[in-house]
Amino acid sequence: MAAVPAVAVIGAGYAGLACAVELARHGIHVTVFERSHALGGRARVVRKDGHEVDNGQHILIGAYTELTRLLRLTGGSPKQLERLPLTLHVPGKLHLKAAPLPAPLHLAVGLLLARGLAWKDRGAMLRMMRWLKKSGFRVPPGMKVEAMLALTNQTPTLRQLVWEPLCVAALNTPVAEACAQVFANVLRDSLGASADASEVLIPRIDLSELFPVAAARYLATRRGRLRTGNAISAIQPGDDGFRLEGDPGSQPWSQVVIATAPYHAGALLASTGACDRLAAQIDALPHEPIATVYLALGAGQSLPEVMIGLAEGPAQWAFDRGRCGGEPGLMACVISAHGAHESLSQDELILAVLAQLERELGRRLPAPQWSQVIVEKRATFACRPGLLRPGIRTPVAGLWLAGDYIDSPYPATLESAVRAGVACAEAVRARADGGRKG
Ligand SMILES: Cc1cc2nc3c(=O)[nH]c(=O)nc-3n(C[C@H](O)[C@H](O)[C@H](O)COP(=O)(O)OP(=O)(O)OC[C@H]3O[C@@H](n4cnc5c(N)ncnc54)[C@H](O)[C@@H]3O)c2cc1C
């Protein structure tokens, strides 16, 4: 009987763990190396002063079909996600909620009943969706979201309350720079698809528990191994397989998947001595930050909806963690992409966001009992037109790349990360099968 090949995955974020789970499901012996002691990478729990929060508030949407499949596979319960119809609620300015009807009526009726939109706003939204549909959601190459909004005559109200916050939330890139094609793809697969696809799914448990911890348990039952606190610093390809610097074992690996963030992949690729161009391409990807401001306002404090839009900045969205399984009165206020807020100190930012919440909710709020700013400086790549995103293949046979930056129609999201991980697992299996047959 042929030996079962052993595969190493570097990185226990959503991409690496998705890849490992898929490999283990098919009987391949997989070991995941993770430099940190926490699982989840850029989507992980952070424990501070007795509070448990995520490194950044995340949302999923119904269109995340691969991630939701893997959540089910690894034993997740639907109760772990708060499922909400698409709702854009900006206090005192806009209330737009998808109706409980099949597509496209869910949006058409939602738009008809929306509060805060004039007829010209409704007309403009339909105009853009019709323009996109007519072209099969293909926009001219190189177009930015800003130009698409101008071309389809979007009103200032729609821009400010709908398109700008949706674009920065989905692509983590402001409309002036964001790639219109990727935004069109997101709209096609969410607003333009079934009613389920546009649903918003908010995790009721922390992001490490949601998938990474469940994936680790799944691996343990399938002879998979997870080595946390174990960084890999170099990859040496050889005739008998790959050796990893930092690996305490002595056996070579038949195949290796680099599932780190893009800014860590370059050095690992370069260490092979055979991937300098690819490493340089990945190192050239631009990045955007995301800051999350947590305000513990105390039990009894809540927002009018689980998730509200904020119109005036610095924060673009606020989430009521107490209404989705978290600490009562804990608000997570999200500031995506670069902006003026970056010149503020953390204390100034907390005060600015608190004042913004008071202004936009139209009431005084108590002083926070606890507050925390978490800034991810390179949260995702900046989703601009013409970006050169690599595929999963590298110039070294048997060495693969997985992660949210891998070329796809979508921006950097949990779903993109998972899809790249699953695609890598398929490629690894195909190569392993070829080797066994040959
Ligand atoms: C604040 C914030 C908010 C976000 N909001 C959303 C959202 O609402 N919805 C959404 O879908 N997406 C969101 N994203 C994007 C999403 O989190 C990422 O796309 C996704 O987590 C990327 O996963 P990954 O596995 O590709 O990479 P990572 O999560 O970066 O995982 C890479 C792992 O590799 C490890 N590693 C690196 N180098 C080594 C080494 N040498 N040896 C061993 N291990 C190594 C790292 O420690 C890390 O655990 C957000 C991101 C951030 C930061």
Ligand as a Chemical Component Dictionary entry (heavy atoms), coordinates in Angstrom:
data_LIG
# 
_chem_comp.id                   LIG 
_chem_comp.type                 NON-POLYMER 
_chem_comp.pdbx_formal_charge   0 
_chem_comp.three_letter_code    LIG 
# 
loop_
_chem_comp_atom.comp_id 
_chem_comp_atom.atom_id 
_chem_comp_atom.alt_atom_id 
_chem_comp_atom.type_symbol 
_chem_comp_atom.charge 
_chem_comp_atom.model_Cartn_x 
_chem_comp_atom.model_Cartn_y 
_chem_comp_atom.model_Cartn_z 
_chem_comp_atom.pdbx_ordinal 
LIG C1  C1  C 0 -10.380 44.178 11.757 1  
LIG C2  C2  C 0 -10.800 43.303 10.624 2  
LIG C3  C3  C 0 -12.147 43.265 10.249 3  
LIG C4  C4  C 0 -12.542 42.441 9.198  4  
LIG N1  N1  N 0 -13.873 42.351 8.892  5  
LIG C5  C5  C 0 -14.286 41.400 8.037  6  
LIG C6  C6  C 0 -15.669 41.136 7.851  7  
LIG O1  O1  O 0 -16.535 41.778 8.432  8  
LIG N2  N2  N 0 -16.022 40.127 7.012  9  
LIG C7  C7  C 0 -15.090 39.373 6.346  10 
LIG O2  O2  O 0 -15.485 38.442 5.645  11 
LIG N3  N3  N 0 -13.772 39.612 6.484  12 
LIG C8  C8  C 0 -13.346 40.597 7.315  13 
LIG N4  N4  N 0 -12.007 40.818 7.503  14 
LIG C9  C9  C 0 -11.044 40.067 6.669  15 
LIG C10 C10 C 0 -10.746 38.672 7.235  16 
LIG O3  O3  O 0 -10.479 38.716 8.605  17 
LIG C11 C11 C 0 -9.528  38.122 6.510  18 
LIG O4  O4  O 0 -9.779  38.159 5.127  19 
LIG C12 C12 C 0 -9.215  36.683 6.899  20 
LIG O5  O5  O 0 -9.225  36.500 8.288  21 
LIG C13 C13 C 0 -7.838  36.295 6.327  22 
LIG O6  O6  O 0 -7.553  34.963 6.641  23 
LIG P1  P1  P 0 -6.226  34.252 6.144  24 
LIG O7  O7  O 0 -6.287  32.860 6.651  25 
LIG O8  O8  O 0 -6.074  34.483 4.683  26 
LIG O9  O9  O 0 -5.012  35.035 6.813  27 
LIG P2  P2  P 0 -4.658  35.275 8.376  28 
LIG O10 O10 O 0 -5.902  35.386 9.159  29 
LIG O11 O11 O 0 -3.722  36.428 8.413  30 
LIG O12 O12 O 0 -3.909  33.944 8.844  31 
LIG C14 C14 C 0 -2.546  33.739 8.654  32 
LIG C15 C15 C 0 -1.970  32.994 9.863  33 
LIG O13 O13 O 0 -0.619  32.659 9.561  34 
LIG C16 C16 C 0 0.144   32.799 10.758 35 
LIG N5  N5  N 0 1.553   32.949 10.365 36 
LIG C17 C17 C 0 2.120   33.992 9.699  37 
LIG N6  N6  N 0 3.438   33.742 9.480  38 
LIG C18 C18 C 0 3.695   32.507 9.995  39 
LIG C19 C19 C 0 4.877   31.694 10.056 40 
LIG N7  N7  N 0 6.022   32.119 9.540  41 
LIG N8  N8  N 0 4.798   30.486 10.669 42 
LIG C20 C20 C 0 3.617   30.040 11.194 43 
LIG N9  N9  N 0 2.472   30.793 11.157 44 
LIG C21 C21 C 0 2.496   32.007 10.552 45 
LIG C22 C22 C 0 -0.455  34.035 11.396 46 
LIG O14 O14 O 0 -0.136  34.107 12.781 47 
LIG C23 C23 C 0 -1.945  33.826 11.132 48 
LIG O15 O15 O 0 -2.569  33.104 12.170 49 
LIG C24 C24 C 0 -11.577 41.671 8.499  50 
LIG C25 C25 C 0 -10.223 41.743 8.863  51 
LIG C26 C26 C 0 -9.847  42.531 9.919  52 
LIG C27 C27 C 0 -8.402  42.555 10.314 53 
# 
loop_
_chem_comp_bond.comp_id 
_chem_comp_bond.atom_id_1 
_chem_comp_bond.atom_id_2 
_chem_comp_bond.value_order 
_chem_comp_bond.pdbx_ordinal 
LIG C1  C2  SING 1  
LIG C2  C3  SING 2  
LIG C2  C26 DOUB 3  
LIG C3  C4  DOUB 4  
LIG C4  N1  SING 5  
LIG C4  C24 SING 6  
LIG N1  C5  DOUB 7  
LIG C5  C6  SING 8  
LIG C5  C8  SING 9  
LIG C6  O1  DOUB 10 
LIG C6  N2  SING 11 
LIG N2  C7  SING 12 
LIG C7  O2  DOUB 13 
LIG C7  N3  SING 14 
LIG N3  C8  DOUB 15 
LIG C8  N4  SING 16 
LIG N4  C9  SING 17 
LIG N4  C24 SING 18 
LIG C9  C10 SING 19 
LIG C10 O3  SING 20 
LIG C10 C11 SING 21 
LIG C11 O4  SING 22 
LIG C11 C12 SING 23 
LIG C12 O5  SING 24 
LIG C12 C13 SING 25 
LIG C13 O6  SING 26 
LIG O6  P1  SING 27 
LIG P1  O7  DOUB 28 
LIG P1  O8  SING 29 
LIG P1  O9  SING 30 
LIG O9  P2  SING 31 
LIG P2  O10 DOUB 32 
LIG P2  O11 SING 33 
LIG P2  O12 SING 34 
LIG O12 C14 SING 35 
LIG C14 C15 SING 36 
LIG C15 O13 SING 37 
LIG C15 C23 SING 38 
LIG O13 C16 SING 39 
LIG C16 N5  SING 40 
LIG C16 C22 SING 41 
LIG N5  C17 SING 42 
LIG N5  C21 SING 43 
LIG C17 N6  DOUB 44 
LIG N6  C18 SING 45 
LIG C18 C19 SING 46 
LIG C18 C21 DOUB 47 
LIG C19 N7  SING 48 
LIG C19 N8  DOUB 49 
LIG N8  C20 SING 50 
LIG C20 N9  DOUB 51 
LIG N9  C21 SING 52 
LIG C22 O14 SING 53 
LIG C22 C23 SING 54 
LIG C23 O15 SING 55 
LIG C24 C25 DOUB 56 
LIG C25 C26 SING 57 
LIG C26 C27 SING 58 
# 
